[in-house]
Amino acid sequence: MKVVKFGGSSLASGPAVENALKIITAEAERQVVVTSAPGKRFDDDIKVTDLLIKYAHEINHGRNGLEVADRIFQRYVEIGEYFNLPLEKILPLKEILLNLPKEHYPNKNYLQAAFKAHGERLNAKLIAKILQSQGVKARYVDPKDAGIIVTGSPNNASVNPESYQLLENFAYDADEKLIFPGFYGYTLAGHIATFSRGGSDITGAILARGFHADLYENFTDVDAIFSANPKVVDQPQPIHTMTYREMRELSYAGFSVFHDEALIPAIQGQIPINVKNTQHPEKRGTMIVPEKGFKPETVITGIASGKHFGALYLHKYLLNKEVGFTLRILQILNKYKLSYEHMPTGIDDLTLIFDRDTLNDELIDQICNEIQNEVSPDHLEWISDYAIIMLVGEGMRDRIGVIRDIATPVAREGISLRMVNQGASEISIMLGTAAKDADRAVAAIYDYFFKQEAQGE
């Protein structure tokens, strides 16, 4: 059995859905289908999820939101009409949309989660109807009926492990297509809660593990996962095969093709993942596989970068001898419910690297003032211009001098490295640079490694 998930761009319009349906019906093994909400049809278009967020905002501010609800409904009408689906088959979706404000929600966060989830829910219902109209034995399956239970906050939920046992016991026919909405599950109290944005990938992985799938196919709008960002490197090499942990490391630093949290259920179930293009399903795409038995063909599998970081640097003589120094800093962060990304240290120096999107200027000032008062550093500095570059490859473990080889092209470009840190797994090396230098550094490292390997050097 295969679990097949389609991204928003793959289900954004009638022609896009038609391509997806051809893929679904091409193989009997493609039995479990996960839908996203309709994405953008063109550059200036608005995703249905964003329209639903706007709809929730209208309701939360005492307005009826009918204009937004109609815009949302028309997206589904457009898709349905492409397949000549009678309007009476589509109208129940409008009724669901209009009833959303009438439901009971514990608070505004739960309301927003429920509204957001309906992009996927309505699309799954619609696609099931379209398949049925084509004579395909298809069934819409609600996450509540399948047993997808979640915990955590309403807009950043996590799957409850009990879900896997419930999915194992879910009854279905060998010849039917099960159409699941992605992105959400239900709390124990029966309320909708969503995974983080892009969470349909997570639903697909949960179902792949729960149904013990042979393969999880993730269809999107690119031919493969590339070894570098095509916006930074011209025509980077596609990655044909990579390991789970390589994907995890690269997703963290900026690879956005596949949701990094979605790897966890797949890893737990040892389900291989195939990322493919809906427009070109015949292409091999990228396989993401377990580490056991994997033989790397290159030193570096991929290079990713993120420019959304900031760093707090402090210097204090004999810092390494002061018991509880780091603990006191972490207690300040805990007070503000703030996590850090990395903490490279020296005998007299410490740097805390943060995701800048979780901070604002007022919070930065408060944290800096409290750390200054608490630990009295000799020097304290906030660095807003900070980028992280992640180089990942199973082949690094067998390569002598890899850090030298990485630093050489960066030095040739006149770029200063603020941090060099090799992970304990020995398959990743993290670099810190000024944000303005990140793209040049990525391009220089890519050329050094991949062009040499292409030339057989």
C-alpha positions as CSV (number, residue, x, y, z in Angstrom):
1,M,0.0,0.0,0.0
2,K,1.1,3.6,-0.7
3,V,0.0,6.8,1.1
4,V,-0.1,9.7,-1.4
5,K,-0.1,13.3,-0.3
6,F,-0.7,16.3,-2.5
7,G,0.4,19.9,-1.7
8,G,-1.6,23.0,-2.2
9,S,-0.2,23.9,-5.6
10,S,-1.1,20.4,-6.8
11,L,-4.7,20.9,-5.9
12,A,-5.1,24.6,-6.6
13,S,-7.4,24.4,-9.7
14,G,-9.4,22.0,-11.8
15,P,-6.5,21.1,-14.2
16,A,-4.2,20.7,-11.2
17,V,-6.6,18.3,-9.5
18,E,-7.0,16.4,-12.7
19,N,-3.3,15.7,-12.7
20,A,-3.6,14.5,-9.1
21,L,-6.5,12.2,-9.9
22,K,-4.6,10.6,-12.7
23,I,-1.8,9.8,-10.3
24,I,-4.2,8.4,-7.7
25,T,-6.0,6.1,-10.2
26,A,-2.8,5.1,-12.0
27,E,-1.9,2.5,-9.3
28,A,-4.2,0.4,-7.2
29,E,-1.6,0.6,-4.4
30,R,-2.2,4.3,-4.1
31,Q,-5.0,3.7,-1.6
32,V,-4.7,6.4,1.0
33,V,-4.8,10.0,-0.2
34,V,-4.0,13.1,1.8
35,T,-5.3,16.5,0.6
36,S,-4.0,20.0,1.2
37,A,-6.1,23.1,0.9
38,P,-6.1,24.7,-2.6
39,G,-3.0,26.8,-3.0
40,K,-2.1,29.6,-5.3
41,R,-3.2,29.4,-9.0
42,F,-1.0,32.3,-10.0
43,D,1.6,34.6,-8.3
44,D,-0.8,37.2,-6.8
45,D,-3.5,34.6,-5.8
46,I,-4.4,34.0,-2.2
47,K,-4.2,30.5,-0.7
48,V,-7.5,29.1,0.7
49,T,-5.8,28.7,4.1
50,D,-5.0,32.4,4.2
51,L,-8.6,33.2,3.3
52,L,-9.8,31.0,6.1
53,I,-7.5,32.8,8.5
54,K,-9.1,36.1,7.3
55,Y,-12.6,34.5,7.8
56,A,-11.7,33.6,11.4
57,H,-10.4,37.1,12.0
58,E,-13.7,38.6,10.8
59,I,-15.7,36.4,13.1
60,N,-13.3,37.1,16.1
61,H,-13.9,40.8,15.5
62,G,-17.7,40.6,15.4
63,R,-18.2,40.7,11.7
64,N,-20.2,38.1,9.7
65,G,-17.4,37.3,7.2
66,L,-19.9,36.4,4.5
67,E,-17.9,38.0,1.7
68,V,-14.7,36.0,2.6
69,A,-16.8,32.8,3.0
70,D,-18.1,33.2,-0.5
71,R,-14.6,33.7,-1.9
72,I,-13.6,30.5,-0.3
73,F,-16.6,28.6,-1.5
74,Q,-16.0,29.8,-5.1
75,R,-12.6,28.2,-5.1
76,Y,-14.3,24.8,-4.6
77,V,-17.1,25.6,-7.1
78,E,-14.4,26.4,-9.7
79,I,-12.8,23.0,-9.2
80,G,-16.1,21.1,-9.1
81,E,-17.4,22.7,-12.2
82,Y,-14.2,21.7,-14.1
83,F,-15.3,18.1,-13.6
84,N,-18.9,18.9,-14.4
85,L,-19.9,18.1,-10.8
86,P,-23.6,19.3,-10.2
87,L,-23.9,22.3,-8.0
88,E,-26.1,20.4,-5.6
89,K,-23.1,18.2,-4.9
90,I,-20.9,21.2,-4.0
91,L,-23.5,23.2,-2.0
92,P,-23.0,21.2,1.2
93,L,-19.5,22.6,1.4
94,K,-21.0,26.1,1.6
95,E,-23.3,25.1,4.4
96,I,-20.3,23.8,6.3
97,L,-18.5,27.1,5.8
98,L,-21.4,29.2,6.9
99,N,-22.0,27.0,10.0
100,L,-18.4,27.4,11.2
101,P,-19.2,30.6,13.2
102,K,-22.1,28.9,14.9
103,E,-20.0,26.2,16.5
104,H,-18.7,26.3,20.1
105,Y,-15.0,26.9,20.6
106,P,-13.1,27.0,23.9
107,N,-11.3,30.2,22.8
108,K,-10.3,32.2,19.8
109,N,-7.2,30.0,19.2
110,Y,-9.4,27.0,18.8
111,L,-11.7,28.9,16.5
112,Q,-8.8,29.9,14.3
113,A,-7.6,26.3,14.2
114,A,-11.0,24.9,13.2
115,F,-11.4,27.5,10.5
116,K,-7.9,26.9,9.1
117,A,-8.5,23.1,9.0
118,H,-11.5,23.4,6.7
119,G,-9.3,24.2,3.6
120,E,-8.2,20.6,3.8
121,R,-11.5,19.2,5.0
122,L,-13.6,20.7,2.2
123,N,-11.0,19.8,-0.4
124,A,-11.0,16.1,0.7
125,K,-14.8,16.0,0.6
126,L,-14.8,17.6,-2.9
127,I,-12.1,15.2,-4.3
128,A,-14.0,12.2,-2.9
129,K,-17.1,13.4,-4.7
130,I,-15.2,13.9,-7.9
131,L,-13.7,10.5,-7.8
132,Q,-17.1,8.9,-7.1
133,S,-18.6,10.8,-10.1
134,Q,-15.9,9.1,-12.2
135,G,-16.9,5.7,-11.0
136,V,-14.0,5.3,-8.5
137,K,-14.8,3.6,-5.2
138,A,-13.7,6.5,-2.9
139,R,-14.6,7.5,0.6
140,Y,-14.0,10.7,2.6
141,V,-12.5,9.8,6.0
142,D,-12.6,12.4,8.8
143,P,-9.6,12.3,11.1
144,K,-12.0,11.9,14.1
145,D,-13.4,8.7,12.6
146,A,-9.9,7.3,11.8
147,G,-8.7,8.1,15.3
148,I,-6.1,10.9,14.7
149,I,-5.9,12.2,18.2
150,V,-3.7,15.2,19.0
151,T,-2.3,17.1,22.0
152,G,-0.7,20.4,22.5
153,S,-1.8,23.9,21.5
154,P,-4.7,24.3,19.0
155,N,-2.5,25.7,16.3
156,N,0.7,23.7,16.9
157,A,-0.5,20.2,17.8
158,S,1.3,16.9,18.1
159,V,0.0,13.4,17.4
160,N,-1.0,11.3,20.3
161,P,0.7,7.9,20.0
162,E,-2.6,6.2,20.6
163,S,-3.6,7.3,17.1
164,Y,-1.4,4.6,15.5
165,Q,-3.2,1.7,17.2
166,L,-6.6,3.3,16.2
167,L,-5.4,3.5,12.6
168,E,-4.3,-0.1,12.6
169,N,-7.9,-1.1,13.6
170,F,-9.5,1.2,11.0
171,A,-11.7,-0.9,8.6
172,Y,-11.6,-0.4,4.9
173,D,-12.1,-2.4,1.6
174,A,-9.1,-3.5,-0.4
175,D,-10.4,-1.8,-3.5
176,E,-11.4,1.7,-2.2
177,K,-9.6,5.0,-2.1
178,L,-9.5,6.6,1.3
179,I,-9.5,10.4,1.0
180,F,-8.1,12.1,4.2
181,P,-7.8,15.8,4.9
182,G,-4.4,16.8,6.0
183,F,-3.2,19.3,8.6
184,Y,-5.4,18.5,11.6
185,G,-6.6,16.1,14.2
186,Y,-9.0,16.1,17.2
187,T,-8.2,16.7,20.8
188,L,-9.5,14.3,23.5
189,A,-12.2,16.8,24.2
190,G,-13.3,16.6,20.5
191,H,-12.0,20.0,19.3
192,I,-10.1,20.5,16.0
193,A,-6.4,21.3,16.4
194,T,-3.9,21.8,13.6
195,F,-0.3,20.9,13.1
196,S,2.1,23.7,12.3
197,R,1.7,25.3,8.8
198,G,2.4,22.8,6.1
199,G,1.1,20.1,8.4
200,S,-0.5,18.0,5.7
201,D,3.0,16.4,5.3
202,I,2.7,15.3,8.9
203,T,-0.8,13.8,8.4
204,G,0.6,11.8,5.5
205,A,3.5,10.4,7.6
206,I,1.1,9.6,10.5
207,L,-1.1,7.6,8.1
208,A,1.9,5.9,6.5
209,R,3.0,4.7,9.8
210,G,-0.5,3.8,11.1
211,F,-1.4,1.8,8.0
212,H,2.1,0.3,7.7
213,A,2.5,1.6,4.2
214,D,5.2,0.4,1.9
215,L,5.9,3.9,0.6
216,Y,4.8,7.5,1.4
217,E,4.6,9.5,-1.9
218,N,4.6,13.3,-1.4
219,F,3.6,15.1,-4.5
220,T,4.5,18.8,-4.8
221,D,5.6,21.3,-7.5
222,V,9.3,20.4,-7.9
223,D,10.9,17.5,-9.7
224,A,13.1,16.6,-6.7
225,I,14.7,18.0,-3.6
226,F,17.8,19.9,-4.8
227,S,21.2,20.0,-3.3
228,A,20.9,23.8,-2.9
229,N,18.3,26.5,-3.2
230,P,17.8,27.2,-7.0
231,K,17.4,30.9,-6.1
232,V,21.0,30.9,-4.8
233,V,22.7,28.3,-7.0
234,D,21.9,28.1,-10.8
235,Q,20.5,24.6,-11.6
236,P,21.7,22.7,-8.6
237,Q,21.9,19.0,-8.8
238,P,18.8,17.0,-7.7
239,I,19.2,14.7,-4.8
240,H,18.1,11.2,-5.9
241,T,18.4,9.5,-2.5
242,M,19.1,10.8,1.0
243,T,18.6,9.6,4.6
244,Y,16.0,10.6,7.1
245,R,18.6,12.4,9.3
246,E,20.1,14.3,6.3
247,M,16.6,15.6,5.5
248,R,16.0,16.5,9.1
249,E,19.1,18.6,9.3
250,L,18.5,20.3,5.9
251,S,14.8,21.0,6.7
252,Y,15.9,22.8,9.9
253,A,18.2,25.2,8.1
254,G,15.9,26.1,5.2
255,F,14.9,23.3,2.9
256,S,11.1,23.9,2.7
257,V,10.0,21.1,0.3
258,F,9.2,18.7,3.1
259,H,8.0,19.5,6.6
260,D,10.7,18.4,9.0
261,E,8.3,17.3,11.7
262,A,6.7,14.9,9.2
263,L,9.9,12.8,9.2
264,I,9.3,11.6,12.8
265,P,6.4,9.2,12.2
266,A,8.1,8.0,9.0
267,I,11.3,7.3,10.9
268,Q,9.4,5.6,13.7
269,G,7.7,3.3,11.1
270,Q,10.7,3.1,8.9
271,I,8.6,4.1,5.9
272,P,10.5,5.4,2.9
273,I,9.4,8.7,1.4
274,N,9.4,9.7,-2.3
275,V,9.1,13.4,-3.0
276,K,7.8,13.8,-6.6
277,N,6.3,16.4,-9.0
278,T,2.6,16.3,-9.7
279,Q,3.2,17.7,-13.2
280,H,5.9,15.1,-13.9
281,P,5.1,11.9,-11.9
282,E,7.2,9.8,-14.2
283,K,10.4,11.4,-12.9
284,R,12.1,9.6,-10.0
285,G,12.1,12.5,-7.6
286,T,13.9,12.1,-4.3
287,M,13.8,9.1,-2.0
288,I,14.2,9.6,1.7
289,V,15.3,6.4,3.3
290,P,16.6,4.8,6.6
291,E,20.3,5.1,7.3
292,K,20.8,1.4,7.5
293,G,22.5,0.1,4.3
294,F,22.7,3.6,2.8
295,K,25.9,4.3,0.8
296,P,26.6,8.0,0.1
297,E,27.7,8.9,-3.4
298,T,28.9,12.4,-2.5
299,V,30.6,14.1,0.4
300,I,27.9,16.7,0.8
301,T,24.3,15.9,0.0
302,G,22.9,19.3,0.4
303,I,23.5,22.9,1.5
304,A,20.8,25.0,3.2
305,S,20.8,28.4,4.7
306,G,18.5,30.6,6.9
307,K,18.8,34.3,7.4
308,H,16.1,34.6,10.1
309,F,18.5,34.3,13.1
310,G,19.9,36.7,15.7
311,A,22.6,36.1,18.2
312,L,23.4,37.3,21.7
313,Y,27.2,37.3,22.3
314,L,28.7,37.7,25.8
315,H,32.3,37.6,27.0
316,K,33.4,37.1,30.6
317,Y,36.8,36.1,31.9
318,L,36.8,32.7,33.7
319,L,33.3,32.1,32.5
320,N,34.1,28.4,32.4
321,K,34.9,28.3,36.1
322,E,31.7,30.0,37.3
323,V,29.3,27.3,38.4
324,G,25.7,27.8,37.3
325,F,26.5,30.6,34.9
326,T,24.7,29.1,31.9
327,L,21.8,27.9,34.1
328,R,21.1,31.5,35.3
329,I,20.9,32.6,31.6
330,L,18.6,29.8,30.7
331,Q,16.3,30.6,33.7
332,I,15.8,34.1,32.2
333,L,14.9,32.6,28.8
334,N,12.5,30.2,30.5
335,K,10.8,33.2,32.3
336,Y,9.9,34.6,28.8
337,K,9.1,31.1,27.4
338,L,11.8,31.6,24.9
339,S,13.9,28.8,23.3
340,Y,17.3,29.2,21.7
341,E,18.5,27.4,18.6
342,H,22.2,26.9,19.4
343,M,24.8,27.8,22.0
344,P,28.4,27.7,20.9
345,T,30.8,28.3,23.8
346,G,34.4,29.0,24.6
347,I,36.3,29.3,27.9
348,D,35.4,33.0,28.2
349,D,32.7,33.4,25.6
350,L,29.2,32.2,24.9
351,T,26.8,32.9,22.0
352,L,23.1,32.2,22.1
353,I,21.5,31.9,18.6
354,F,17.8,32.6,18.3
355,D,15.1,32.4,15.7
356,R,14.6,36.1,15.1
357,D,11.0,35.5,14.2
358,T,10.2,34.7,17.8
359,L,11.6,38.0,19.1
360,N,10.8,41.7,19.0
361,D,12.9,44.7,19.9
362,E,11.3,45.1,23.3
363,L,11.9,41.5,24.2
364,I,15.5,41.6,23.1
365,D,16.1,44.7,25.3
366,Q,14.4,43.0,28.3
367,I,16.5,39.8,27.9
368,C,19.7,41.7,27.5
369,N,19.1,43.9,30.5
370,E,18.2,40.9,32.7
371,I,21.3,38.9,31.6
372,Q,23.5,41.9,32.2
373,N,22.1,42.3,35.7
374,E,22.2,38.6,36.5
375,V,25.6,37.5,35.3
376,S,27.5,40.8,34.8
377,P,29.4,39.9,31.6
378,D,32.4,42.0,30.6
379,H,30.9,42.5,27.2
380,L,27.3,41.9,25.9
381,E,26.2,42.4,22.3
382,W,23.1,41.6,20.2
383,I,23.8,40.7,16.6
384,S,20.8,41.0,14.4
385,D,22.6,40.2,11.1
386,Y,23.1,36.5,11.5
387,A,22.7,33.6,9.1
388,I,23.2,29.9,9.6
389,I,24.4,27.7,6.8
390,M,24.0,23.9,7.2
391,L,26.1,21.4,5.2
392,V,24.8,17.9,5.4
393,G,26.1,14.6,4.0
394,E,26.5,11.0,5.2
395,G,29.7,11.1,3.2
396,M,31.3,13.6,5.6
397,R,32.0,10.9,8.2
398,D,34.6,9.3,5.9
399,R,36.2,12.5,4.6
400,I,39.4,13.8,6.2
401,G,39.8,17.5,6.1
402,V,36.2,18.4,5.2
403,I,36.1,21.5,7.4
404,R,39.3,22.7,5.6
405,D,37.6,22.1,2.3
406,I,34.5,24.0,3.4
407,A,36.5,27.0,4.7
408,T,38.7,27.3,1.6
409,P,36.1,28.6,-0.9
410,V,34.5,30.8,1.8
411,A,37.9,32.4,2.5
412,R,38.5,33.0,-1.2
413,E,35.3,35.0,-1.2
414,G,36.5,37.1,1.7
415,I,33.7,36.0,3.9
416,S,34.2,35.8,7.7
417,L,32.9,32.8,9.6
418,R,31.4,33.7,12.9
419,M,30.8,30.1,13.9
420,V,31.9,26.6,12.8
421,N,30.2,23.7,14.6
422,Q,30.2,20.0,13.6
423,G,27.2,17.9,14.9
424,A,27.8,14.9,17.1
425,S,26.5,12.7,14.3
426,E,29.4,13.9,12.1
427,I,27.1,14.3,9.1
428,S,26.5,18.0,9.4
429,I,28.6,21.1,9.8
430,M,27.0,24.4,10.7
431,L,28.4,27.8,9.8
432,G,27.5,31.2,11.1
433,T,27.9,34.2,8.8
434,A,26.6,37.7,8.4
435,A,23.2,37.4,6.6
436,K,24.4,39.5,3.7
437,D,27.2,37.0,3.0
438,A,25.1,33.8,3.3
439,D,24.1,33.4,-0.4
440,R,27.7,34.0,-1.6
441,A,29.0,31.5,0.9
442,V,26.5,28.8,-0.2
443,A,27.3,29.4,-3.9
444,A,31.1,29.2,-3.2
445,I,30.8,26.0,-1.2
446,Y,28.5,24.4,-3.8
447,D,30.9,25.2,-6.6
448,Y,33.8,23.8,-4.7
449,F,32.2,20.4,-3.9
450,F,29.7,19.7,-6.6
451,K,31.6,20.9,-9.6
452,Q,34.7,19.0,-8.5
453,E,32.7,15.9,-8.0
454,A,31.0,16.4,-11.4
455,Q,34.4,16.6,-13.0
456,G,35.5,13.5,-11.2
457,E,38.2,15.2,-9.1
